[in-house]
């Protein structure tokens, strides 16, 4: 499938975030100055670490401190002299990242012009398909041999439509379902991983399991906090992209299946209808399922276990495969077209994404399921990260790294395009309209296709 660049700089999620703030306050503002003050207040200031004015400064951008922690830790130990040159720009959140980054990428004279940056899976294709912004790793001296132990799906995600690799990932992110052991024992009657896996082995069985939990707990415990726990399972296991080689909008059958399953869950009151990352969604990780609402399971992946689960889940988490092989998230590193020091860029990228010892050190720091099969073998042999940074339920007898190995093999990300992030946000809007009864299924699907065309006018509807 052809992968296109698109002109829209901001993702739909960012547009929504900024437009909500700007519109709400604009209604109250009586002057342009007041509106500008409000917009400035909604966007956090960049946190810059290091001296950007230094002659040998090497600037790295990220939306949080994940990359910085690796640079401050394992990389600094391996390359102390190079580390001293690094200036890190933290934009204060992924919602603001692209809108801050893109203007600077167009201005190489800017003191904070990045030499290197992090790129999230959801929008990495937007950047790697812009040669004016991103350098090919081959131009840095990084070879196919260097990437031989990487998972192919990550190589594909970081490649432009001509096959040039421009971003490299240090994590592999196979999808899974994370189950809270104490609630599983209470409402599902087991903590046996094999028995739980059977309960989640198909979407039909997930609905059956969700119904049983709801009835047994009288609604105080749900299988999932929201129906959108199914979203990544289905959208990140598609066989068909959002448009074909003729630029005709296409919808994989998983899209309609997701909409129908969401509607089924909504109508049967099988979830609390929370949105991922909302306060209620997080609160349901901590409930007891008796006096306070609780969810038994969350869709996840390796990083979700040790970065997102609440303390309630420590030594209390059982991992279960998703019905379909899928993935979620990951961060690519890319050097810019006007990188001031390509040799340093190559050293950093190799250490974080291809060097076995470097990746073992990253895993030791934060339990990352690294994007390198050779490093993973060493980690398993050493027994490191076996408990998922203290989250796994010991009686289940699971090994964190070994669990994900078969789930990572053969992941396919070939359907991903530069437009996906915005289209998936449009999908959220139509799913919400359908499940609440505002639209029927046919109308919601037609409106999704129309919204895609309206945003990307080079894509057509048949």
N, C-alpha and C positions, 0 to 999 in steps of 0.2 A: 504494500500500500504506500502511496505517495505521502510524504510528510511535508506539511507546509509551514512556512513562517507565517505569522499573523501580525497585523499592525497594532492590535490592541495591546497596550503595554501592561495594563493592570489586570489581574485576575478578577473573575466575577466576585470572588469572596472579598477581595480588597475593595472593589468598587462598592459593593454592598456596605462594607464597614465604613468607608469614608463617606459615602452618600448618606447613610443613616445619620451620622453625626452632623454632617454639613447641613442636611435638610432640616433636621430637628431644631438646630440652633438658628438656622437662617430664618425660620418662622418667627423667632423671638428677636432676632437682631434687627436693628434699625439703620445700620450703617455698614459699609464695606469693612471698616476697621474692626467692628465688633465681630463680624463673621470671620475675619482672618485670625483674630485672637482665639476664637473657639476652635478653628481647624488646627492651629498650632498646639492647643491644649490637648487635642485628641491623639496627637502623634508623639510618641516618646522621642526624646533626644537620643542621638547616637552616643554610645559609650565607646570612646577611643582610648585604647591602651597602647602606650609607646609614643615615640616622638616622630610624627609624620614629617616634620620639617628636616629631619636628619638626611644627609646626602645619600646614605645607603639604606634608607628605610624600605622595607618590603611590606606592602599593605595587603592584609587579608580581610575579607568581609564575611560575615555570618549574621544570622538573625537571632542567634543565642550564643551561648558559650561552649557548645559541644566541640567545635573545632578547636577553640582556644584551649580547652582542657587538655586535648591531645598535644597541642603545641607546647603548653606549659609543663606537661609531664614527660611522656616518653620521648618526644622529639627534642625537648630541651636537654635531656640527659644524653641523647645521642649526638646532638649537634649544638653545643652551647654557644659557639660563636655565631652561627647563623641565627639562632633563637634571639640573640640580643638585637637583631635588626628588625624583628617582626613588629609591625603595628597592626593591632586588631581592631576592627570596626564592628561593633555589635549594634544592629539597628533596633533592637528592642522588641522583636516579635516578627513572625512570618507574615502577618497581615500587612506590614509596612515595608517589607524587604524589597520587593520588586520596584515599588514606586520610588524608593530612595536610591536603589542601585542603578536603575536604567539611565537616568540623566547623567550620572557620573561616568558610566561606561561610554557615553557619547562625548565625554570631555576628558581626554587623556592628560590635559594640562592641570586638572584638579589635583591638589595635594593628596587627596584621599582616593584618587583613582586606584582601583584594586589591581594588584599584581596577580592575585588569586582570590577565589571566592567559593563558597559553598552553594550548591544548587540542589534543591529538593526534587524528588522524583516527579511530583505533580507538575512541575514546570520546567524541568531540565531540558526537554526537547525544544522549548522556545529559545533557549540560549545557545545550545550546541549547533543549532541550524543558522546561527548568525556569525559568519566568519569575521565580521567587523568587530565583534565583541570577544570571541573565544578562539584561542589557539588550538590547533590539533596537537595531540600529545606526541605525535611523531616528530613534530618540529622542535620538541623539547628533548628529543633523543630517547624517548620511551618507546620500546619495541613490543612486538607481539609476544616475544619470549617473556618479557617482563610481566605480561598480563596472562600468561598461560594457566595460572591456577585460579583465575577469577571465574565467577559464575557468568555464563554467557548472557543471561538476561540483563545483568548490570552493564555489560559491555554494550549491548544493544541500546539500552536507555541512554548511555553516554555518547552514542554515535550519531553523526548527522546522517542525512538521507543518502549521502554518497558512501557511507561506511567509514568515515574518518572519526576515530575516537577523539573526543574533546573533553570529556569529563570521566573521572574514575571514582568508584565508590569503595569505601572501606568496610561497609556493612553489607551483608545479605539479609533479606527481611522476609523470609517465608511466613505466610499467614498461619494462624492457629486460633483456637478458642481456649481462653483461660478460665478455668473453673475454680470456684471457691470451695475448698474441701469441706469445711464445717457445714455449709448450707447444702452442699451436694449430699452429704450423709443424711441430713435432716429431711430434705424434701425429695431426693432421688433415691435414697436408700443405699447408696454405695459411694466409695471413694476409689473404686478399682478403675484404673485408666482405660482398660479394655471395655468394660461395661459402659463407661461414660462415652467412649468413642462411638459405640454403637448407637447411643442416644442422639449423637450429633452427626451420624453418618450420611444423612440425607436431609433435604429441607423438609420433607414430609415428616420425618422423625423429629426434627427440631420443633415443628408445630405441635406434634403429639407431646413432646417433653415439656414444652412451654405451657400447654394446657394442663398437664398433670401437676406442675408446680403451682400454677395459679389456683387450682382447685384445692390442693393440699394445704396451701398457706392462707387461703381465703383472701388472696390479693395482697398480702403483706410481703410476699416474695415473688419475684418474677424471674423467668429464665434470663431475659435480657432487659436492660434498662430502657432501651428504645429499639424500634424496628430497624433503625439505621445501622445496628451491629451487623446486619446482613449485607450492607452496601459494598464494602470492600471485597467480601467473599465473592460477590457476583460480578462487580465491575472490573476487578483485577484478575479475573479468570476468563475474560471474554476471548472468543476466537475471531471476532469480527470487530474492526475499528469503527469509529463514528462516521467515516466516509470511505468510499472505495477509490479505485485507481482513476475513476472518471469524475471524482469530486462530488459524487452523489451521496447524500447523507444516508447512512445505514445504521441500524440498531441491532446489535446482537440479541439473540433470544433471552440472554441473561437480564437485559434491561427490563423487558416486560415481566419476566419472572420475578425480579426484585419488586416491581411495583405491585404485582398481585400478592406476593407474600407479605409485603408491608401492609396492604389493605386487609388481608386476612388477620394479621396480628392486631391491627388497630380495631377492627370490628369486634374481635373476640376479647378485647381488653387484656391482651397477653403481655404487654409491656407498659411502662410508665410514660411512653411517648416522649422521652427526653431526647435532646439533641446531643450528639457527641461533643465533648469538651465543655458542656454547660455545667453550672454549679449543681443542678439536680442529678445530672449524670454521674458526677463525681461522688455526691453524697450517697448514692445508691451502692457505691462500693463499700461503704462503711456500716450500712444498716445491719440489724440483727435478724431481720425477717420475721420478727415477732411483734415488737413494739414499734420498730422503725422499718421503713421500706428498705428492701435490699434486692440486689440482682445477683444471681448465682454465677453468671458467665459474661465475659466481655470478649469481643473479637480482638485479637492482638497479633503479636509477632515478637521476635526476641527483644527488641528495644522497649516494647510496650510493657513487658514484664517488669523490668528493673527501673524504668523511668516513669511509668504512669500508674501502676497499681499502688493503692494506698497501703499503709502499714498493716491494716487488717488482713491483708493477703500474705504477709510474710510468714514463711513456713506453712502456708495454707493454700498453695496454688497447684492445681493439676492441669497439665497441658493436654489438649485434645486436637486432632487434625480437623480442619474444615472439610465440608463435603466435597469441595473442589480445591485443587491446588491453586494457591494465589499468593500474593505478596502485599506488603504495605510499607511504604515509605523507604527511606534511605537517603543519604546525602552524597552527591558527587562533588569532587574537587575539580576546578577548572582554572587554568591560567588564561589571562587575558591576551588579546591580540597585541597590546602594547606593553606587555609585562616588562618591567625594568631589568629583571634578572632571570632569564629562562633557565639557567643552570640551577639557581636556588629553587625555582619553581619545581623543576624535575626532581630535585633532592627531596623536597617536602612531599610531593605526590608519590614518589616511589616508596618513601618510608611509611607513609600512612596507608597506601593502598596496594603495594606489591611486595614489600620487604617482609619476609616471614617473621623474623625476630621483632620487627617493629609492630607487626599486627598481633603477635603474641603479647607484646607489652601493652597494646591497647586493650586487648581482652582482659588482661590482668587488672587493668585500671577500672574497667566499667562493665565487664562481662559481655561486650559486644560479640555477636555472632559475625565474625569477620568474613569479608568477601575474598577468601583465599583458602582453597581446600587443603593445601599443604600446611598452612598455619593451624587450621582446624584440627587436622590429624595430630599435630604436636600438642594442642590444647587438650584433646581427649586423652592422649597417652599420659599426660602429666596429671590428669584429674582436676585441672583447673576449671572454674566456672560451672562445675557439675550441678550446683544447687541454684543456678540462676540468681546469683547475688543474694542468696538467703531467702528466696521466695518460694521455692518448691516444697511441697508437702512430702516429708521424708518417707512416710509409710507407703506412698505410691510407687516408690522405687524408680523414679525417673531420673535420667541424666539430661540436663538442660541442653547441652550442645548436641549430644547424640540424638535427642528427640527431633531436632530440626534438620539434621543431615538429609534424610530422605525427602523431606518437604521442600528443601532447597533445590534438589536435583531436578532439572528439566523445567523450571519456571519459564514461562513464555511472556515476554513484554513486547512482542512485535506489533501489537495493535496500538501502542501508545503513540500519540501525536502531540504537537505543540499546543493544540487547542483543547486537550482533554480537561485541564483544570477548570476552565470556564464552562465547558459542556457539563461536567459533573455537577457543578453548582446549579446549572439550569435544571438538571435532572432532579436535584433536591426540591426545587420549587414545584415541579410538576408532580412529584411523588406526594408531597404535602397536600396539593390540591386534590389529588385523586383519593388519598386515604380518608380525607375529611369529608368527602362527598361533594366538594365544590365542582368537580369535573368527573365525567366518566372516563374509563380507560382510553377509549379511542380518541377522545378530545385531548386528554393529557399527552398522549403520544404525538398527536398532530401538532399540538402547541410546542412540544419540545423540539420537534423538527423545525418548526417555524422560527423558534427562538435561535436555534443554531444558524439557520440561514440569515436571519436578520443581523446577527453578530458577525458572521463570516460570510459575506455576500458571494464569495467565490464557491461556496458549497451550495448545491442545489437540492431541491426536494422533488421526488417523483411520486 
